[in-house]
Amino acid sequence: MAFRTAGEGEPASGFQRVLAFAERGLAPYLILTFLCAVLFGLGLSSLPPTDRDEARFMQATKQMIETGDYVHIKVQDDPRTKKPIGIYWLQALSVQALGQPINKAWPYRVPSALGALLAVLMTCYAGRRLFGLRAGLVAGLAVATMPLVVAEAHLAKTDAVLLGFTTLAMAMLGTVYANRVLETKDRHDTWRLVVFWLAGGAAALIKGPVIALVVGATVATLAIMDRDRKVVLSLKPQWGIPLALLVVAPWIYLLLRGGDAGFVGNAFREDVLPKLIGGQETHGGLPGYYLVTTILTAWPWSLFIPLALVATWPARSAPAIRFCLAWLVPAWLAFEAVPTKLPHYILPLLPAAALLLGSAVQDGRRWRGAMTRIGGLGWRGLYVVVSLCLATALAWAARTYGVPMNAALMIAGASCIAIAVLTIVAGSVPPRPTVAAAGVAAALFCASVFGGVVPEASRLWVSSRLATEIARFKPTGPVVLVGFHEPSALFLLGTRSTILTMAPDAGSRLLNMPGIIVATDDTETAAVTQVVEAGGGRVVSLAKIEGVNYARGKPITLNLLKLAE
């Protein structure tokens, strides 16, 4: 262990003995693995494909499997140069290894769930190495039950996998750094550096330069704080960088061989550069955006993390605290400075915050001091309001989007109220029971929301309902979509059996391709009908699907039309 804070000095009790057992040996890893299996598994198969990023990733992977081309990334005939190839390869491997139909969503999500699990276990590992057994369990529990982490574990995107590889790399970096500063000889540090560089290369293959920002900001900050560049030299970059490049090299070779050498340049121009110079795709935000959004995305741990920063600040000269601050603060400021903002961009930084929380739990005196100061009391009062508002917003969203009043919804609401009560009494309750209660409430909230509330929001899942209706009517030709071109519909209906077009073309196809079905936005129905009637035909309405196109933030009504006999 590189650094530990003082214990709480609390008298032993049955509850504390149980927690002490959970902190030792392999027990925390087994507990966290079981918890993640429940939280990440619930809803994984019942959640329909989501728009737009997840469905685009799944559709591009699906086309790789259909065509056998694992080099070029496309959605139908459109090249997709947003992200490197790594996530598509992992998803394709998952789908084929599990032997599931390629229009099932959950096999594409398995890499994300495993990436989130890796992040949880590596956070626990780092906490145990840097601060102690209790800190590792607390930090791992916090990461496992953050709503943002659980949400990304359910989505077939890059972010949860990036989180896993980044946390693996940073756990190795933190351990090596603490050992070097404390002059602790550890024969495993060389292997930790090997894992660090391989994980960095894998993260780059998943989401490009994000890992370089996180690691680079951390190492540079440590070198400045220590006034010593040995932290850079101790990473052995002379062989580490080539090792990381070996992970990316096969893809680069395939790009050059396949005549797609401009992929990296196109990705920089189309994805990276727009994010740096403006709010790409209207995803802009002012500095401070993440401080606000994290209150909900890291709920309920966002109650304790600011207080943990206050509690651990006096120990900032300790190598472990210094490392966590270097991991968290500079990259956070960089993300705040970038004009394009989305809540999940800071996902790779949340384990650092969880580690500081784990450290604070180990020192009961500082914990209580942070909770009971004027600032702590004010923050706790605000958080009571936040938790109650969250319960109210959940009830409103459920009613608006068609969620029935079920047990999951009631459990989620009760969890919000429980956190509000816990916030009130947190200053008079010892750290371990407080954290344990928060972990139970957070786990119940995430399990109920992602397992039983979100999948039941029928008004949100227009594409899933559309696919069900189309299967019922059994068209003998392709399905033509007008005014609703969401990639989730393309994924569910089929790559070559789905046509995305405009109203005049859809009307012409109805006249000339008997047996097809046109699914048109209500606002385009008259235009389609006009073209058909001008050609001497007549349309028949088969069904209507009413819901919310959440990708555009507005209601939608789809009319299913066919040509009259």
Secondary structure, DSSP 8 states (H G I E B T S, - for coil): -------------HHHHHHHHHHSTTHHHHHHHHHHHHHHHTTTTTS---TTHHHHHHHHHHHHHHH---SS-EETTEE--SS-SHHHHHHHHHHHHHT--TT-SHHHHHHHHHHHHHHHHHHHHHHHHHT-HHHHHHHHHHHHT-HHHHHHHTS-SSHHHHHHHHHHHHHHHHHHHHHHHTT---TTHHHHHHHHHHHHHHHHHHHTTHHHHHHHHHHHHHHHHHT-THHHHTT-HHHHHHHHHHHHHHHHHHHHHTT-TTHHHHHIIIIIHHHHHS-GGG-B--TTHHHHHHHHHTTTHHHHHHHHHHHHGGGTTSHHHHHHHHHHHHHHHHHHHSSB--GGGGGGGHHHHHHHHHHHHT-HHHHHHHHHSHHHHHHHHHHHHHHHHHHHHHHHHHHHTT----HHHHHHHHHHHHHHHHHHHGGGS-HHHHHHHHHHHHHHHHHHIIIIIGGG-GGG-HHHHHHHHHHHH--SS-EEEES---HHHHHHH-SSSEEEE-HHHHHHHHHHSTT-EEEEEHHHHHHHHHHHHHTT--EEEEEEEEEEETTTTEEEEEEEEEE--
